[in-house]
Amino acid sequence: MSRVSIVESSYDSVYSNLSRAIELSGGLDVGDKEKVLIKVNLCDARPPETGAITHPKFLHAVLMYLRNNFEKLEIYIVESDSRMVLADFYVQWFGLLPVIKKWGAKWCNLSKDKIIKKKVIGLYFKEIDYPKIFEDCYFITLPKLKTNILTKMTCGLKNQFGCLPVINKARYHRRINDVIVDVNRVFKPDFCI
């Protein structure tokens, strides 16, 4: 059974409140995993202050929490390209790259990672391109809670749409609800912040 915690915070107190929220929801059960992937949300060319993408202060707090509680983790921050997203540029332009470097994490553009084909019994997919970096990892999704014009409400689920390493994701928009279900079966987060 999943546990949920909600803790009110500002960006000025995000670390202490994020830590409290994680602990209230049962903590991170990384187990014997040596690799953690954090899927940020860089889906738009709007600055973090607009609420459209992951804010560097929030990523900073997550990375600080991981480094303070798990010494030897290999941490990767991930996102993929699309027609509207140049992930390698966005991570720099919007201030996430200095945060990633500060905490000894690594950046990975999923569109440039090695791919394996994974069979899926899905609503839309029968087979999906699966970036190898996801193998044997603890997966944290770091979405932005916001609305989407293509579907009603996705909470933290649509962030995994960005795990698809293909550029032309727009081709899936006509069946977005089914695709969101499928990508969350394949890229099932261990923890959502």
C-alpha positions, 0 to 999 in steps of 0.5 A: 500500500502506498503512503502519501504525505503533504507538507506545505513549504516555500522554496526557502524551507524546501530541504527541511520540509522535503526531508519531513515529507519523505520521512512521513511517507515511510522514507526511501527504501533504496535497499541494496541499489547502488544507482538512483535515477531522478526524472526531472521535468524539463518539458517546456522552455519556460523558466522554473519560476513559472511552475512549468518545470523542475526548480533547481532549488527543489532538485538541490534539496532532493540531492542534498537529502540523498547525499546526507542519507546515502553515502555511496549512491551513483545518482543520475538526473534524467530527461529526454529530448522531444520536438519542443525539448532540447534536454542538454540545453534546458538542463543548463539554461534553467540552472539544473546543471550546476546543482547536479555537479555540486552534489556529484550527480551525473546528467543523462539525456535518455534520448542518447542512452543505449536502448533495449527493446522491452516487451509490453502488454500495454493499452497502446504499446506492444514493445517500448524503447527502454534506456539501459540506464533504468536497469537495476536502479532505484527510480525517483520521479520529480514531476511538477503537479500541473494541468495538461490540455491533452488529458484531465489530470495526471498528478505525477504520472505524465512525468514518465512520458518523458522517459520515452527516448523518442523525439516525436512523442507528439505522435502518442498524443491522440492516445495519451491516456493509454500511453501514460498507463503503459509508460508507468508500467514500464518506468514504474517509480519507486518514489514520487516527490 
